[in-house]
Amino acid sequence: MKIVILDYPRENPGEINWKAFNNYGQVRRYSGTQPEEAAERIGDADVVFLNKTVITRKTLEQCPNLKFISVIATGYNTVDTDAARDMNIPVANVPSYGTEAIAQHAIALLLETTNHVAYHDSEVRKGRRNDDHDWCFWDYPFIELEHKTMGIIGLGRIGRVTAGVARAFGMDVIAYDSEPDSNLESDVCHYTDLDTVLKNSDVIALHCPLSPQTENIINKETIAKMKDGVILINNSRGALIVEEDLTEALNSGKIRAAGLDAVKDEPIKMDNPLLTARNCYITPHISWAAIECRQRLVDYSVDNLRAYLAGKPINIVNGL
């Protein structure tokens, strides 16, 4: 069997073990693949693994031997799953590999907006402390999270872990989800509608997938419904936010601060208005990048292949 891995460095700059793929056939790996290169590189392969490489219907039509596609990620919008279904090619993903780490990064972004650790570290290293007569200094107001309300948009696996950490800080949690699970409700965590989350939250965390219903969910109109001085956290998908509207809200002070691990166009363009917005903290889409998460991505991808070959496919996203 011929196996092609179209783009791997994001998962494996050197410390991840990929050897298990070799147990299932002849493997070709590429460090990255442009859309126009995909058909040629897949060639007569039986199985293809990918992360961000775009696979179109045209590509699939040029690869008649292809029998199985597995995305080394949770999101699979880079693959034309409808075309794959039409051609009887199952498409699998890895639905859960970094839940705790992604929630951890959401909290890291939140704490940066409330405690400004990186800024004050920088000031100390500049010798700032030595120039003050007092034993401490600060240039931003610190915010205590206890008794604040966190609103979570998307209470799935990651949202639930974030909610648990918020509760450990003494926060109340309210959530909006298109498919609420009543088993998750308690005295300190309950579902409500989107407007209530927007109006009553001191912190809003986005943990929902990108879909036609959630695209641009944070915009001028929804921002207007928020509390003055709300904190916004997004380490889900950049296109959940209208970036120009968020920039305006940050600069006006309507939104106190934003912690972002995703922007609409990645890598971020240097003319993105969020780069110069007030109190906007941006990391380069790294919530998932813990070494444990990346090894699980590889291991679970191998599991997808093993299950497919056993005739019991798992994590199929296109209904086959």
N, C-alpha and C positions, 0 to 999 in steps of 0.2 A: 504494500500500500504506500502511496506517495502522499506526504504531508507537507504543506507549505505554511510557514508562519510569516505573515507579511510585515509585521512591525513589532519589534520586541524590546527596544532599549528602555522604554518607559517602565516596563516591568523588571528589566534586568540589565542595569548598568554594569553588572559583574558579580553580584553576590547571591543571585538566585539560581537554584538548581533546576535546569530544564531537561535533565537526562531522561526522565520518564517517558518523554515523547518518543525517544529512540526505540522503545520496546514495541512500538506499534507500526513501524515502517521506516521508510527512507524519508529523512527530514531535511528540508531546505529552509533556512532562516534568512530574513532580510531585516536590516536595521530600520527601514522605513520604506513605504511604498506610496507613490503618487497614484491618484485614480487612473490615470492613463497607462500606468505600468501594471495594474493589477491583473488584467487578463493574461498578459504574457507571462507574468511570474507564477500565476496559478497553473497555467498550461494544462497538462493532463493529470493534475493532482486529483486525488480522491477526496481529500479533506483540507480545509483551509482554516487557519486560526488568524485572528486579527484583533486589533484594538481600535485604532482611529482610521484605518484605511477605508475609503469609500468603495462599496461594492454596489454597482448599478445593475439594472436589468440587462443593459448592453454587455456589461462584463460577464454576467452569468451566461448569456447566450453564446459567448465565445469559449466557454469552459464546459463542454458537454459531459466530461467525465466526473465533474464535481458532484459529490454525494452528500456532503455534510459541512456545515459552516458553524464555527464556534467563536463567539466574541469573547475576548479576554477582558471582560468588563461587565458591568451591569447594564449600562446603556447600549442599545443596539440600533440607534437611529442612522448609523452609517451604512447599514445594509438594507437594501430593498427587500424587505421580508415578504411583501406581496408577490414580487417576481419569483423569489425563491420558492414560495409555496406553489405558485403556478407550475414550477419546474420540479416539484416534489423533492426539494432540498430542505431538510430540516435545518433551522437556525437555533442554536442554543446560546445562552449567556451564562454569566455567573451572578446570580441574584443577590448573594450575600457573602461578602468576603471581608469587609472592612467596617462593619457597623459601629463597633466600639471606637475605632480610631477616627472615623469621620465625625462621630458625635464629640469625641475628645477635641478635635480641631475646632469644631463649632464653639465649644466652651473656651478654647484658647483665644479665639478671635474675640469672644465676649469679654474675657478678662483683660485683653489688651485695651479694649475701649473703656473699661472701668478703672483700670489700674495703671495704664501707660508704662508698662515695665520697660519696653525697648527704649522709649524716649529718655526715661530717667537714667537708665544704664548708660546711654550715650552721653548724657550730661555729666555723670560722675566721671566717665573716662576722659572727658575734656578738662577735668580738674575743677569743675564747677563747685563741688562741695568745699574745696579748699579755699575758695574765694568768699564763702559765706561765713558770717560770724556765728550763726546758729548751727545746730547739729543736724539739721535736716532742711530740705527745701522741696517744693513741688510747684509745678507750673500749670497743672490741670486739676480740676476738682475730681476727687475720687468718689466712686459710687458704691454703696453697699447694696448687695443684691437681696438680702433677706427682706421678706415682706413685699418684694416687688412681684409683678405678674409677668410671667413669660407666656407669650402666645406662640404656639407652634402651628405652622401651616404645613400639614402633611405628617400625621402621627403614625408613620410606618415604623419599620425596624429602627432606623436611625433616630427618628423623632422621639421614639419611646426611650431610648438611652439618654438622649439630651434631656428629656423631661425628668428622668431619674436623677441626673446630676443637678438640674435646677432645683429639684426638691431637696437635695442634700444641702443646697445653699439656703434653704428656707423660703424658696419662692413658691408662689401659687402658679399652677399651670392650667391654661385653657388651650383648646386645640380646635382647629378646623380641619376636617378630612372629608373627602368625597365618599369614602366608605368607612364610616365610623364603626369601631368595635366596642360594644358596650362593656365587654369584660375588662377594658382598660380604665374605665371610669372609677373615680374614688372621690372622697371628700376634698382632695387637693388636686385632682386632675379630672377635668370634664370637658366634653365636647360642647361646642356652640357654633353659631354661624360665623361666616367670615367677617361681617361688619362688627360683630361683638369682639372678635379677636383684635381687629384693627383699632377699635375705640378704647379698649380697656387694657391693652398690653403696655408694659414699660419696656419690654424687650420682645421683638418679633424674630423668630427663627424660621427660615424657609428650609423645609425638608421634603418638599413635594417633587415629583418627577416633572419634567418638561412635557407639556401636552398642549393641544389647542386651547384647552380650558385654563391652563396656568400660565401660558406665555404672556409676559407683560403684566402679571398679576399685581406687581408693585408699580404704580403709575401715579400721575398727578392726582387722579380722582381718589385712589385708595390711600395715598399719602395724606390727603386732606382730612381723611377720617381718623387718622392716628392721633394719639396724644402728642402734644408738643414735647420735644425732648426725648422721643422714643429712640431706642437703639435697634438697628436692623442687622441681622446676621444672615448671610447666604453662603453656604458651601454646598449648594445643590447644583443649579444650572444658571449661568449668567443671564440667559434670555428670560428668566422670570421677572427681570427688572428692566424698566425703561431707564436707561442710564442717565439720560439728560434730566429726567424728572428727579431722580435720586440726587444728582449733583446739585440741582437747584435747592432741594430740600435741605441738604447738608450745609450749603453755603448760607442759607437763610436762618439756620438753626432749628427749623421745624423738626428735622431728625438730628439728634445729638451726635450720633456717630454710626458708622457702618463698618462691619467686618466682613470682608468678601474673600472667598477662595475661588470664585468663578466670575468671569465677565462674558459678555455676549460673543466677542470675537477673540479667540485665543490662538497664539499668544497675544497678549494685550498690545494694542497699538498705542504708540506714544502720544497720539492726539486724543486718546480717550479722556473725556472730561473728568472722570473719577480720579485720575492721577493728580489733579490739582484741587480736588474738592477738600473742604475742611473736614478734619476728623474722619478720614476714610482710610481704612487699613486693608491692604490688598496682599494676598499671598498667591503664588502661581499655580493654583489648582493642585495642591499637594495633600489634601485631607486624606487621601487614600494611600499615601506613599510609604507608610511604615513598612519595614522589611517583612514583618509577619503578614501584612495584608498582601504584599506582592507575591510572596511564596504561596499563599492560599489561592490567589488568582491562577497561578500556574497549576497547582495541584488540582483545583476544582475543574480547570479546563481539561486536564487529563481524565478526570472522572467523567466529564461529559462525553469524551471520545470513547472511553471504556464502556459506558452505558449504551451508547449508540451501537457499538459493535456487538454488544450482547443482545441487541434487539429490544432493549428496554430504555429508550432515550429519556433523558431528564433535562429539565430547564429549557424546554423548547418554547420559543416565543412566537412562532408563526403557525401554530395549529396543526402541525404534522406529527 
